[in-house]
Amino acid sequence: EEALELSGRERATDKARLKKNLDLASGNGIIKPPNPRRIEPRKKFPNLSSSSTCFVCLDVETTGLSRRSSYIIQIAAKMLHSSDARDSFSAYVLPPPNVLKGEVESLTGITDTFLREGGMDTSTGVMHGPAMEFDRVYEFFCKW
């Protein structure tokens, strides 16, 4: 890390401007460049109680975490603070055959048979038809 050294007079003149970057522990006025990975805290927060503020929780079930070999098998969303059924979205996505492994099935409760033939969603008690291709599910989600 490169450092910039200031004389006592410069340090006194620019103290207010440089205060947060000044390394006081060293006592020699070393200014460290800001860390590019540091995320600055927000100065002003949005008004979360405003009636125009809307939050949506998104849940995606997948067959794994790899961008190359994993597939989305469910997309669900819920608008918070709403009891209207239209403010919820859930759709199953049809992956290629034989992608779901036992580990994914036991973790999500979603089986290959359920995705291909439909059936009762045990978590909601709602009957579903066969899952759709991702493009179709995405189209419905965007219209939701």
N, C-alpha and C positions, 0 to 999 in steps of 0.2 A: 504494500500500500504506500503510495506516495504521500508525503505530508508537506504542508506549507508552513514555514515558520514566520512568525510576526514579531516585530520589536515591541517593547513595552508600550511605547506611544501609540503605535498602530493598533495594538490590542485594546488600549483604553478607548480610542476613537471608535473602533468598530465593534466594541463589546456587545452592544445590543443586537446588532445584525448577525454576529457570529456566535452568539451565546450557545445555541443548541449544538453546534459542531465543535465547540472548543473542548479540548481534552484537558480538563482542569486537574486531573490526577497527575499528569506529568509536570505541571507547573511551568512549562516552557512555551505555552501558546501554540501547540501543534493542532492544526485543523485537519481533520480526517475527511476525505471525500465521502459523500453520502453513500450508503449501501444501496446499490440498484435493486436488490431483492427485497428491501424493506418496504412494507406496505404502510403508507401513512394513514393514521386514523382519520375517519370522517370528521370534518369540522362541524357540519350541520346534518342532523338526521332527518329523514322524511317524517312527516306527520302520519304516524301509523293509525291514529284514531280517526282520520279523515274518512268520510263516507266514500270518497273516490279511490281510496287505496284498496287494492285487491291482491290477495295472495293465493297462489295455486301451488299445491304440493304435487310433485311428479314422482311416480314410482315406476321403475323399469326393472323387469325380471329378465335375466339373461342366462345363457348356457355357460357363461364363464366371463373372464375379464380380458381376454385377448381381442385386440381389434381385428386380427386376421382370421381367427378360427371360432369366435363366439358369435352367438346370434341372440337378438332380442326375441323373447317369447311372450312378453306381456307389457303393455303400456297402460298405466292407470294415472288418473289425475283427479284432484278434488279441490274445488274452490273453498277456501276456509270461511268459516262463519256463515255458511249457507246450508239450509236444510232442504233446499230444492233439489230433487233428484236429477234435474237437468244440469246441475253444477258439478256432476261427477262423470268421469269417463273411464271406461275399462274395456280393453280389447286384447284378444290373444292373437299372437303372430305365429304363422306357420313356418317353422325352420325346415331345412333340408331333412330328408329321412335319416333316422338313426343317429341324430345329433345329441338327443337327451340321454344323459347317463344317469345311473342310479343315484349318484351324489346330488345332482341337480334336482331330480325328482323328489328326493327326500327333503331337500332344503326348501323348495318352492311349493311342493304338493302338486305340481303340474306334470302330467305324464304325456308321453308321446301319443298314446291312445286318445286321451282327452283332447289334445290339439287337433288330431286328425278326424275324430268322430264327433266331438262335442260331448256334452254331458253336464252333470251338476258340479258347479264350483263349490267345493266343500267349505271354503272360507266365507262365502256370502250366501249360499243356499240358492243361487240363481242358476237357471239352466242356460247353457250356451251351445250354439251350433259349432260346427268345425271352425278352427282358426282361419284367418285370412292371410294373404300375402302381405308383406310389410308395406308395400306401396299403397295398398288399399286402406290399411289401418292408419297410416300416416295421413292420408287424404281425409279420413273421417276425423282424426284428431285435430287437424288444421281447421276444419269446419266447426268443430265443437267450440 
